Amino acid sequence: MSEINREYKDRLFVFIFGREENRKWTLSLYNAVNGTDYTDENAIEITTMSDAVYMGMHNDVSFIITEFISLFEQQSTYNPNMPVRQLMYLGRLYDKYIDATKQNLYGTRQIKLPVPKLVTFYNGREDVPDKILRLSDSFSANAELSDVEVSVRLININLGRNKELLESCRPLKEYSWFVDSVRNKKDHGKMSLEEAVDCTLDEMPVDFHIREFLIGNRAEVKNMCLTEYNEAETMQLFKEEGREEGRAEGLEEGRAEGLAEGHTKGLAEGHTKGLAEGHTKGLAEGREIRDREKITDMLRRGKTVDEIVEFCGYPCEQVRKVADALEA
């Protein structure tokens, strides 16, 4: 078995579907998603970015087969910004492809590029339906006038969802079963995450295609699950605490503003307006304070700026500002 030595931390999804030695599983996933029936796993050329040459950027899984280039991303937290991110990944991948195929981007001959297929697999806890995410949804106005559109298929792969797809790709179904089992054992079995992973590995049916691979890499699997679970838990904590603190501060400030304005415009009108304005302002301020505290905590626990930006979705400028303040 090949030695695992990555500069960044893989996700379990990437570990299963993004490795050269597992191209048969990658091909099975591609066939299931696209309704194709390719059989030659050697036809897949893995193109995932995982080096520092490209500004430290890395995507989850990307590969070329025939005339298509597929970008597969896995998310345990719903992120509506995947069209923007995948557009950035695609630009880097095309850059590498043009260089590797020695095509002249500035010549008079039309260059040839593989057709992009963009997919995000979601397996978080929220009930997120399958949908098409579009770049134009991010435009502030006049989206219909844009010369650029990017569409990403969001597919919910939690156990019990998209049964036909999961049945078409056994490794994907087994991965979904694994994630579901670990969650249930931790949430309802009162196990630690490490115990839940170990127990799930031990209970994995012997006919599972991914069983031998995961058990053979038990330590890596546990480390990846711990990282992913902590990130998802942290993101959920951000949302809950931000809502609660913002609501409390907004109500308090809104009540005060409402009383003051009520002296001139009437207690009822002033109170209502004050609550609304204060609630909005309180939410924003509460979120900013909580985000700063959480970013500080993650930095002190050894997370890098890139990791926080990648997994938590904070703007790079915001994270770097906190990091610079810590170093000062």
For each residue, the residues with C-beta under 8 A, 3 or more apart:
1: 21 216 217
2: 19 20 21
3:
4: 10 217 220
5:
6: 9 10 50
7: 50 51 52
8: 50 58 307
9: 6 223 224 227 307
10: 4 6 14 15 18 220 224
11: 14 15 60 74 224 228
12: 15 16 175 178 179 221 224 225 228
13: 16 17 18 60 61 74 121 175
14: 10 11 17 18 19 48 60 61 74
15: 10 11 12 18 19 217 220 221 224
16: 12 13 19 22 25 171 175 210 213 214
17: 13 14 22 25 26 29 61 72 171
18: 10 13 14 15 22 26 46 48 60 61
19: 2 14 15 16 22 23 46
20: 2 23 46
21: 1 2
22: 16 17 18 19 25 26 213
23: 19 20 26 27 41 42 44 46
24: 27 28 41
25: 16 17 22 28 29 169 171 209 210
26: 17 18 22 23 29 30 41 44 46 61 63
27: 23 24 30 31 38 39 40 41 43 44 65
28: 24 25 31 32 168 169 170 171 172
29: 17 25 26 32 33 72 169 171 172
30: 26 27 33 34 36 38 44 63 65 70
31: 27 28 34 35 36 37 38 168 169
32: 28 29 165 168 169 172
33: 29 30 119 153 155 165 169
34: 30 31 117
35: 31
36: 30 31
37: 31
38: 27 30 31 43 65 66
39: 27
40: 27 43
41: 23 24 26 27 44
42: 23
43: 27 38 40 65 66
44: 23 26 27 30 41 63 64 65
45: 63 64 65
46: 18 19 20 23 26 61 62 63
47: 62 63 64 69 93 96 97
48: 14 18 58 59 60 61 62 63
49: 54 57 58 59 62 89 92 93 96
50: 6 7 8 58
51: 7 54 58
52: 7 55 56
53:
54: 49 51 57 92 95 96
55: 52
56: 52 306
57: 49 54 88 89 92
58: 8 48 49 50 51
59: 48 49 62 71 73 86 89 93
60: 11 13 14 18 48 71 72 73 74
61: 13 14 17 18 26 46 48 70 71 72 73
62: 46 47 48 49 59 69 70 71 72 89 93
63: 26 30 44 45 46 47 48 69 70
64: 44 45 47 68 69 70 97 114
65: 27 30 38 43 44 45 68 70
66: 38 43
67: 114 115
68: 64 65 114 115 116 117
69: 47 62 63 64 90 93 97 113 114 115 116 117
70: 30 61 62 63 64 65 116 117 118 119
71: 59 60 61 62 86 89 90 93 116 117 118 119
72: 17 29 60 61 62 119 120 121
73: 59 60 61 82 85 86 119 120 121
74: 11 13 14 60 120 121 122 123
75: 78 79 82 120 121 122 123 124
76: 122 123 124 228 231 232
77: 124 231 232 235 236 313
78: 75 122 124 126 128
79: 75 82 85 120 313
80: 133 137
81: 84 85 138 313
82: 73 75 79 85 86 118 120 133 152 154
83: 86 87 118 133 134 135 137 138 150 151 152
84: 81 87 88 135 138 150
85: 73 79 81 82 88 89
86: 59 71 73 82 83 89 90 118 120 150 152
87: 83 84 90 91 135 150
88: 57 84 85 91 92
89: 49 57 59 62 71 85 86 92 93
90: 69 71 86 87 93 94 116 118
91: 87 88 94 95
92: 49 54 57 88 89 95 96
93: 47 49 59 62 69 71 89 90 96 97
94: 90 91 97 98 113
95: 54 91 92 98 99
96: 47 49 54 92 93 99 100
97: 47 64 69 93 94 100 101 113 114
98: 94 95 101 103 105 111 113
99: 95 96 102
100: 96 97
101: 97 98
102: 99
103: 98 107 111 112
104: 107 109 111
105: 98 111
106:
107: 103 104 111
108:
109: 104
110:
111: 98 103 104 105 107
112: 103
113: 69 94 97 98
114: 64 67 68 69 97
115: 67 68 69
116: 68 69 70 71 90
117: 34 68 69 70 71
118: 70 71 82 83 86 90 150 151 152 153
119: 33 70 71 72 73 152 153 155
120: 72 73 74 75 79 82 86 133 152 153 154 155
121: 13 72 73 74 75 155 157
122: 74 75 76 78 128 154 155 156 157 158
123: 74 75 76 156 157 158 176 179
124: 75 76 77 78 128 232
125: 183 232 236
126: 78
127:
128: 78 122 124 131 154 156
129: 156
130: 153 154 155 156 162
131: 128 154
132: 151 152 153 154
133: 80 82 83 120 137 151 152 153 154
134: 83 137 149 150 151 152
135: 83 84 87 138 139 146 148 149 150 151
136: 139 143 144 146 149
137: 80 83 133 134 143
138: 81 83 84 135
139: 135 136 142 143 146
140:
141:
142: 139 145 146
143: 136 137 139 146
144: 136
145: 142
146: 135 136 139 142 143 149
147:
148: 135
149: 134 135 136 146
150: 83 84 86 87 118 134 135
151: 83 118 132 133 134 135
152: 82 83 86 118 119 120 132 133 134
153: 33 118 119 120 130 132 133
154: 82 120 122 128 130 131 132 133
155: 33 119 120 121 122 130 162 165
156: 122 123 128 129 130 161 162
157: 121 122 123 161 162 165 166 172 175 176
158: 122 123 161 176 179 180
159: 166 173 176 177 179 180
160: 163
161: 156 157 158 166
162: 130 155 156 157 165 166
163: 160 166 167
164: 167 168
165: 32 33 155 157 162 168 169 172
166: 157 159 161 162 163 169 172 173 176
167: 163 164 173
168: 28 31 32 164 165
169: 25 28 29 31 32 33 165 166 172 173
170: 28 173 174 208 209
171: 16 17 25 28 29 174 175 209 210
172: 28 29 32 157 165 166 169 175 176
173: 159 166 167 169 170 176 177
174: 170 171 177 178 204 208 209 210 211
175: 12 13 16 157 171 172 178 179 210
176: 123 157 158 159 166 172 173 179 180
177: 159 173 174 180 181 208
178: 12 174 175 181 182 200 204 210 214
179: 12 123 158 159 175 176 182 183
180: 158 159 176 177 183 184
181: 177 178 184 185 196 200 203
182: 178 179 185 186 193 196 197 200 225
183: 125 179 180 186 187 196
184: 180 181 187 188 189
185: 181 182 188 189 191 195 196 199 200
186: 182 183 189 191 192 193 196 229
187: 183 184
188: 184 185
189: 184 185 186 196 199
190:
191: 185 186 195 196 199
192: 186 195 196
193: 182 186 196 197 225 226 229
194: 197 198 222 226
195: 185 191 192 198 199
196: 181 182 183 185 186 189 191 192 193 199 200
197: 182 193 194 200 201 221 222 225
198: 194 195 201 202 218 222
199: 185 189 191 195 196 202 203
200: 178 181 182 185 196 197 203 204
201: 197 198 204 214 215 218 221
202: 198 199
203: 181 199 200
204: 174 178 200 201 208 211 214 215
205: 208 211
206: 211
207: 211
208: 170 174 177 204 205 211
209: 25 170 171 174
210: 16 25 171 174 175 178 213 214
211: 174 204 205 206 207 208 214 215
212: 215 216
213: 16 22 210 216 217
214: 16 178 201 204 210 211 217 218 221
215: 201 204 211 212 218
216: 1 212 213
217: 1 4 15 213 214 220 221
218: 198 201 214 215 221 222
219: 222 223
220: 4 10 15 217 223 224
221: 12 15 197 201 214 217 218 224 225
222: 194 197 198 218 219 225 226
223: 9 219 220 226 227
224: 9 10 11 12 15 220 221 227 228
225: 12 182 193 197 221 222 228 229
226: 193 194 222 223 229 230
227: 9 223 224 230 231
228: 11 12 76 224 225 231 232
229: 186 193 225 226 232 233
230: 226 227 233 234
231: 76 77 227 228 234 235 311 312
232: 76 77 124 125 228 229 235 236
233: 229 230 236 237
234: 230 231 237 238 294 298 312
235: 77 231 232 238 239 311 312 313
236: 77 125 232 233 239 240
237: 233 234 240 241 294
238: 234 235 241 242 290 291 294 312
239: 235 236 242 243
240: 236 237 243 244
241: 237 238 244 245 290
242: 238 239 245 246 283 286 287 290 291
243: 239 240 246 247 283
244: 240 241 247 248
245: 241 242 248 249 286 289 290
246: 242 243 249 250 279 282 283 284 285 286 287
247: 243 244 250 251 279 282 283 286
248: 244 245 251 252 282 286
249: 245 246 252 253 282 283 285 286
250: 246 247 253 254 275 278 279 280 281 282 283 286
251: 247 248 254 255 275 278 279 282
252: 248 249 255 256 278 282
253: 249 250 256 257 278 281 282
254: 250 251 257 258 274 275 276 277 278 279 282
255: 251 252 258 259 271 274 275 278
256: 252 253 259 260 274 278
257: 253 254 260 261 270 273 274 277 278
258: 254 255 261 262 270 271 272 273 274 275 278
259: 255 256 262 263 267 270 271 274
260: 256 257 263 270 274
261: 257 258 264 265 269 270 271 273 274
262: 258 259 265 266 267 268 269 270 271 274
263: 259 260 267 270
264: 261 270
265: 261 262 269 270 273
266: 262 269 270
267: 259 262 263 270 271
268: 262 271 272
269: 261 262 265 266 272 273
270: 257 258 259 260 261 262 263 264 265 266 267 273 274
271: 255 258 259 261 262 267 268 274 275
272: 258 268 269 275 276
273: 257 258 261 265 269 270 276 277
274: 254 255 256 257 258 259 260 261 262 270 271 277 278
275: 250 251 254 255 258 271 272 278 279
276: 254 272 273 279 280
277: 254 257 273 274 280 281
278: 250 251 252 253 254 255 256 257 258 274 275 281 282
279: 246 247 250 251 254 275 276 282 283
280: 250 276 277 283 284
281: 250 253 277 278 284 285
282: 246 247 248 249 250 251 252 253 254 278 279 285 286
283: 242 243 246 247 249 250 279 280 286 287
284: 246 280 281 287 288
285: 246 249 281 282 288 289
286: 242 245 246 247 248 249 250 282 283 289 290
287: 242 246 283 284 290 291
288: 284 285 291 292
289: 245 285 286 292 293
290: 238 241 242 245 286 287 293 294
291: 238 242 287 288 294 295 314 318
292: 288 289 295 296 322
293: 289 290 296 297
294: 234 237 238 290 291 297 298 312
295: 291 292 298 299 308 312 314 318 319 322 323
296: 292 293 299 300 322 326
297: 293 294 300 301
298: 234 294 295 301 303 308 312
299: 295 296 302 303 305 308 322 323 326
300: 296 297 326
301: 297 298
302: 299
303: 298 299 307 308
304: 307 308
305: 299 308 309 316 319 320 323
306: 56 309 310
307: 8 9 303 304 310 311
308: 295 298 299 303 304 305 311 312 314 319
309: 305 306 312 313 314 315 316 319
310: 306 307
311: 231 235 307 308
312: 231 234 235 238 294 295 298 308 309
313: 77 79 81 235 309
314: 291 295 308 309 318 319
315: 309 318 319
316: 305 309 319 320
317: 320 321
318: 291 295 314 315 321 322
319: 295 305 308 309 314 315 316 322 323
320: 305 316 317 323 324
321: 317 318 324 325
322: 292 295 296 299 318 319 325 326
323: 295 299 305 319 320 326 327
324: 320 321 327 328
325: 321 322 328
326: 296 299 300 322 323
327: 323 324
328: 324 325
